[in-house]
Amino acid sequence: MGLTEQLFGNGAERFSDCVEIKIAELNEKYKDFLSKEKIDLSTAYMISFGQSGSGRVGFGRTQDISPEIDSEIDKILHECAEKHLQKL
């Protein structure tokens, strides 16, 4: 069991996994544009977990890529959060 799971429960781990999987799918969808622009979507967002016992999880985009991709990243973050973080 990882430290994140110990502090936040397995919902946080599932949230992180959900985001990683969906960002990888998005990366594949826009691979031609992203490779041409030398953009790595794995660094286009961040997830931060609060200090011990606070139960806070923060997430958001770290860069603007294009309106369409930005919107999809925001949607992924919010959908995964709604699905996995409700019980935190």
Backbone as CSV, one residue per row, in Angstrom:
resi,resn,N_x,N_y,N_z,CA_x,CA_y,CA_z,C_x,C_y,C_z
1,MET,0.849,-1.180,0.000,0.000,0.000,0.000,0.889,1.235,0.000
2,GLY,0.653,2.133,-0.941,1.438,3.349,-1.036,1.010,4.392,-0.019
3,LEU,1.844,5.378,0.168,1.570,6.441,1.134,0.278,7.184,0.795
4,THR,0.058,7.458,-0.484,-1.166,8.151,-0.890,-2.390,7.346,-0.489
5,GLU,-2.334,6.044,-0.725,-3.464,5.190,-0.374,-3.663,5.141,1.136
6,GLN,-2.574,5.124,1.890,-2.686,5.117,3.350,-3.377,6.385,3.848
7,LEU,-3.018,7.523,3.272,-3.560,8.797,3.733,-4.959,9.092,3.208
8,PHE,-5.229,8.725,1.954,-6.465,9.150,1.303,-7.386,8.006,0.914
9,GLY,-6.987,6.777,1.149,-7.806,5.644,0.754,-7.583,5.291,-0.705
10,ASN,-8.161,4.175,-1.108,-7.908,3.714,-2.472,-8.644,4.549,-3.516
11,GLY,-9.557,5.426,-3.120,-10.217,6.323,-4.072,-9.212,7.251,-4.736
12,ALA,-8.233,7.709,-3.966,-7.201,8.595,-4.511,-6.337,7.854,-5.525
13,GLU,-6.005,6.616,-5.224,-5.213,5.813,-6.162,-6.012,5.563,-7.441
14,ARG,-7.290,5.248,-7.282,-8.140,5.011,-8.466,-8.293,6.299,-9.279
15,PHE,-8.393,7.442,-8.590,-8.476,8.730,-9.284,-7.223,8.949,-10.125
16,SER,-6.052,8.767,-9.523,-4.789,8.953,-10.250,-4.700,8.009,-11.442
17,ASP,-5.064,6.751,-11.228,-5.032,5.766,-12.320,-6.006,6.147,-13.430
18,CYS,-7.200,6.588,-13.056,-8.212,7.004,-14.031,-7.669,8.135,-14.900
19,VAL,-7.075,9.139,-14.259,-6.541,10.280,-14.995,-5.418,9.832,-15.925
20,GLU,-4.497,9.017,-15.420,-3.370,8.561,-16.250,-3.846,7.803,-17.478
21,ILE,-4.812,6.928,-17.306,-5.326,6.124,-18.423,-5.999,7.020,-19.461
22,LYS,-6.847,7.928,-19.005,-7.576,8.792,-19.935,-6.655,9.812,-20.614
23,ILE,-5.634,10.279,-19.912,-4.665,11.191,-20.539,-3.869,10.432,-21.600
24,ALA,-3.541,9.168,-21.338,-2.839,8.354,-22.339,-3.707,8.185,-23.585
25,GLU,-5.015,7.987,-23.392,-5.930,7.883,-24.535,-5.990,9.199,-25.300
26,LEU,-6.014,10.303,-24.578,-6.025,11.619,-25.211,-4.728,11.860,-25.979
27,ASN,-3.625,11.417,-25.408,-2.314,11.518,-26.055,-2.327,10.786,-27.392
28,GLU,-2.937,9.625,-27.408,-3.031,8.834,-28.638,-3.928,9.541,-29.661
29,LYS,-5.025,10.100,-29.194,-5.975,10.782,-30.074,-5.328,11.962,-30.799
30,TYR,-4.473,12.698,-30.107,-3.845,13.893,-30.680,-2.350,13.715,-30.933
31,LYS,-1.903,12.472,-31.111,-0.462,12.202,-31.185,0.255,12.969,-32.293
32,ASP,-0.377,13.137,-33.435,0.295,13.859,-34.525,0.547,15.319,-34.138
33,PHE,-0.475,15.987,-33.643,-0.343,17.381,-33.220,0.657,17.504,-32.067
34,LEU,0.536,16.617,-31.088,1.391,16.704,-29.895,2.861,16.451,-30.225
35,SER,3.123,15.486,-31.091,4.525,15.215,-31.434,5.108,16.356,-32.261
36,LYS,4.310,16.922,-33.143,4.765,18.051,-33.946,5.105,19.259,-33.059
37,GLU,4.296,19.473,-32.034,4.494,20.594,-31.118,5.412,20.245,-29.940
38,LYS,5.845,18.976,-29.895,6.709,18.484,-28.802,6.066,18.713,-27.435
39,ILE,4.821,18.277,-27.321,4.055,18.414,-26.082,3.843,17.033,-25.474
40,ASP,4.074,16.940,-24.188,3.850,15.706,-23.437,2.672,15.942,-22.491
41,LEU,1.557,15.275,-22.746,0.372,15.496,-21.928,0.539,15.023,-20.487
42,SER,1.500,14.158,-20.236,1.679,13.696,-18.855,2.165,14.811,-17.938
43,THR,2.633,15.911,-18.522,3.043,17.054,-17.711,2.062,18.227,-17.854
44,ALA,0.934,17.993,-18.503,-0.036,19.057,-18.757,-1.030,19.240,-17.610
45,TYR,-0.936,18.399,-16.595,-1.826,18.494,-15.449,-1.044,18.138,-14.193
46,MET,-1.610,18.470,-13.051,-0.983,18.084,-11.796,-2.059,17.648,-10.817
47,ILE,-1.655,16.735,-9.960,-2.509,16.268,-8.879,-1.695,16.439,-7.609
48,SER,-2.268,17.079,-6.617,-1.548,17.222,-5.355,-2.432,16.718,-4.222
49,PHE,-1.811,16.030,-3.318,-2.512,15.478,-2.170,-2.116,16.276,-0.941
50,GLY,-3.105,16.687,-0.147,-2.868,17.526,1.030,-1.993,16.867,2.064
51,GLN,-1.655,17.632,3.056,-0.794,17.122,4.122,-1.538,16.086,4.948
52,SER,-0.791,15.302,5.668,-1.322,14.187,6.448,-2.641,14.519,7.141
53,GLY,-3.619,13.709,6.827,-4.893,13.815,7.496,-5.823,14.903,7.004
54,SER,-5.387,15.767,6.120,-6.256,16.864,5.677,-7.354,16.377,4.739
55,GLY,-7.091,15.297,3.999,-8.075,14.746,3.082,-8.328,15.597,1.848
56,ARG,-7.455,16.547,1.576,-7.639,17.424,0.413,-6.835,16.918,-0.782
57,VAL,-7.481,16.967,-1.932,-6.827,16.604,-3.183,-7.035,17.771,-4.139
58,GLY,-5.957,18.244,-4.733,-6.052,19.322,-5.704,-5.645,18.810,-7.079
59,PHE,-6.220,19.392,-8.112,-5.860,19.002,-9.473,-6.177,20.140,-10.422
60,GLY,-5.465,20.168,-11.530,-5.702,21.185,-12.542,-4.677,21.086,-13.649
61,ARG,-4.899,21.863,-14.702,-3.947,21.896,-15.809,-2.762,22.766,-15.430
62,THR,-1.597,22.426,-15.948,-0.391,23.202,-15.682,0.029,24.035,-16.882
63,GLN,-0.626,23.819,-18.018,-0.284,24.583,-19.220,-1.482,24.638,-20.155
64,ASP,-1.485,25.636,-21.018,-2.503,25.745,-22.058,-1.923,25.167,-23.347
65,ILE,-2.674,24.273,-23.963,-2.198,23.615,-25.188,-3.028,24.088,-26.374
66,SER,-4.300,23.807,-26.326,-5.257,24.287,-27.321,-6.612,24.264,-26.629
67,PRO,-7.544,25.092,-27.060,-8.852,25.102,-26.387,-9.500,23.715,-26.319
68,GLU,-9.409,22.967,-27.406,-10.041,21.639,-27.444,-9.358,20.660,-26.477
69,ILE,-8.039,20.586,-26.519,-7.311,19.666,-25.641,-7.438,20.116,-24.187
70,ASP,-7.336,21.409,-23.930,-7.497,21.927,-22.564,-8.849,21.524,-21.996
71,SER,-9.879,21.663,-22.796,-11.233,21.305,-22.372,-11.329,19.814,-22.056
72,GLU,-10.702,18.996,-22.878,-10.734,17.546,-22.648,-9.972,17.171,-21.380
73,ILE,-8.846,17.817,-21.119,-8.089,17.545,-19.888,-8.927,17.945,-18.672
74,ASP,-9.538,19.118,-18.712,-10.405,19.554,-17.605,-11.530,18.557,-17.370
75,LYS,-12.125,18.089,-18.449,-13.223,17.124,-18.356,-12.741,15.815,-17.724
76,ILE,-11.589,15.330,-18.148,-11.016,14.096,-17.586,-10.799,14.260,-16.079
77,LEU,-10.173,15.346,-15.679,-9.894,15.574,-14.258,-11.182,15.599,-13.436
78,HIS,-12.179,16.310,-13.925,-13.428,16.418,-13.172,-14.221,15.117,-13.165
79,GLU,-14.275,14.420,-14.289,-15.005,13.152,-14.335,-14.362,12.106,-13.431
80,CYS,-13.040,12.018,-13.468,-12.351,11.049,-12.608,-12.531,11.411,-11.136
81,ALA,-12.498,12.697,-10.829,-12.692,13.142,-9.440,-14.101,12.787,-8.968
82,GLU,-15.100,13.072,-9.785,-16.475,12.755,-9.407,-16.666,11.262,-9.185
83,LYS,-16.009,10.478,-9.989,-16.163,9.030,-9.903,-15.422,8.436,-8.707
84,HIS,-14.257,8.955,-8.376,-13.401,8.283,-7.392,-13.154,9.033,-6.091
85,LEU,-13.439,10.321,-6.036,-13.078,11.084,-4.843,-14.263,11.493,-3.982
86,GLN,-15.436,11.072,-4.288,-16.609,11.493,-3.528,-16.550,11.091,-2.054
87,LYS,-15.875,10.013,-1.755,-15.879,9.509,-0.379,-14.712,10.009,0.445
88,LEU,-13.839,10.845,-0.143,-12.697,11.350,0.618,-13.133,12.453,1.559
